[in-house]
Amino acid sequence: MLNFSSYILPIIVALVIIYGLFKKIEVFSCFINGAKKGLNIFKTLMPSLTALIVAVTMLDISGGLDFIKWLIKPFASALGIPDEVIPLAVISPLSGSGSLSVFENILAKYGADSFIGRVASVMMGSTETTFYAIAVYYGAIGIKKTRHTVIAGLFADFIGFILSNIMVRLFFC
């Protein structure tokens, strides 16, 4: 059986090369220049990403995340948000891979079709790794003062957390 999706990327690369040759563009030198620019962007982003990873790790090891979970738990319980998704709500703004790991554990333990699994699924789809996105995008263009970005991003995440529970209750219960 023909699996077209495995051929999409090679076809796109071939089309770009053919187009470049047709337009008489030095495709390989453009590729090398793009790689050089990519490395420069990487050098610009590396300090921000390193700081973010260190901060998240320190917060986790120090027990700060557990303290934040403890603070959130009464509020979440009052809203009917399952306790099991609180770690996902706490980790999600900080780390994409961390939140994916928590999400996978929730699905493995409770199943994708359970109320907890559905809330976690909607939460994963409706929130952003706020601090990571700020570190990458602002770091790429050299912005040091984030102004209201952090507050607005965390507020959007907060709304996503609350509405994920409400929407699952509305559409699945």
N, C-alpha and C positions, 0 to 999 in steps of 0.2 A: 504494500500500500504506500502511496506517495504521501510523504509528510511535507507539505509545502512550507510550513513554518520554519523548518530547518534550513531552507534555501533562501529565506528572505534577506538575511544580512549579506551573504555572498553576492546576491543579485544586486543589492543596493551599492555595495562596494564596486562591483563591476560596472554598473551604470555611471557612477561618479567618475571612474577612471576613463571610460569611453567618452563621457561628456567633456572631461578635461582634455583628452587627446583631440577631440573634435574641435574644441575652442583654442587649440594650440597652447595650452597651459602646461607648465612643467609640474606634473602631478606629484612626482616624488619630492621635489624641493618644497612644494606647498605642504606636503605631508610632514616633512622635517621641520618646517617653520611652525606648523601647528603643534608638533610635539614639543618644541622649545617653549612655546607660549604656555603649553600645558604644564611643563615643569616649573615655569616661573609662577604660575598660579598655585601650584602645589606648595612651592616654597613660601608663598604669601599666606596660605591657609594653614600650614602645619602648626605654627605656634598657637593659633586659636583652637584648633582641634585637640592638640596635646593638652592645653589648659582645661578644656571641657572634659576630656577623658579622665584626667587626674582629679578634677573637682567631683565628678560623678562617683569615681571609685572611692575617694575620701569620704564623701557623704554616705556611701553605702557601708564602708568598713567602720566608720565612727558610730554607726547606729542612728545617724540623722534621718535616713529614710524610714526607719522603724518609728522614730518619734513623729515624723510627719504623718505616717499612716495612723498612728495613735490619735493624733489631733483631728484627722479627717473622719475617723470612724463614727463618732456620734452624729456628725452632720450627715454623713452618707446613710446611716441607719434611719435617721429621721425622714430622709427622702426616699427610702426604700431601695437604695442602691445596695446590691449584695456586697458583703464584706470581702468576698473572694476577688472582686475586681478592683479593690482599692489599690493593691500594689501596681496594677496596670495603670491606673489613673495617676499615680505618683511618678512612676518611671517614664511614662510616655513623653512628657515634655523634655526629659533629659536625654534619653538614649533610645534610638530606634532599634538597635540590636537587643538591648536590655528589655524593651517593651515587647519585642517579638518573642523573646524567650519566655517572658511571663505569660504572654498570650498563648503560646504553644502549650505551656504547662496547664493553663486553665482548660484548654480544649481537650488535652489528654486526660485530665482528671474528671471533668464534668461533661464532656461531649459538646459537639457543635450545636446540637439541637436542644440543649437545655437552656433554661432562662439565663443562667450565668454565662454560658457559652455565647448566646446571642447578644447579651449586653456587651460582653468583651469584644465580640466581632464588630458590632456597631461602633463601639468606642475606638477600636483600632482604625476603622475607616473614616472616622469623623474628627480625629485629632491630629496634631502635628508634633514632631519633635522640635519644639519651639527653640530651645537653647542651641541645639545643633544647627538648625536652619539659620539662626541669627549669627552664630559663629562662622558658618561657611559663607553665607552671602555677604554679610557685612565685612568679614575678614577679607573676602576676595577683592573688595573695592576700597578697603582701608578705612572704613567708618569705625571710629572709636566710641562715639556717644550714640547709644541706641535710642535715646529719648523715651518715647512711649511704646516702643516696639515690644519690649518684654511684657509690660503690663497688658497691652492689647492681645498679645499672643496667648498669655496665660489665661486671660479672661475668655478668649475664644475656646481654649482647651476646656476650661471649667464648664462653659455652656455645653460643649460637646459631651462631657462626662454626664452631666445632668440629663440632657436630652436623649442620650443613648438609652438610658434606663426608661425614660418616659415613652420613647418610640417603640421599644421592644414590648412594653406593657400594652401600649395602644394597638399594635399590629399583631402580636403573637399571643396575647393572653385573653 
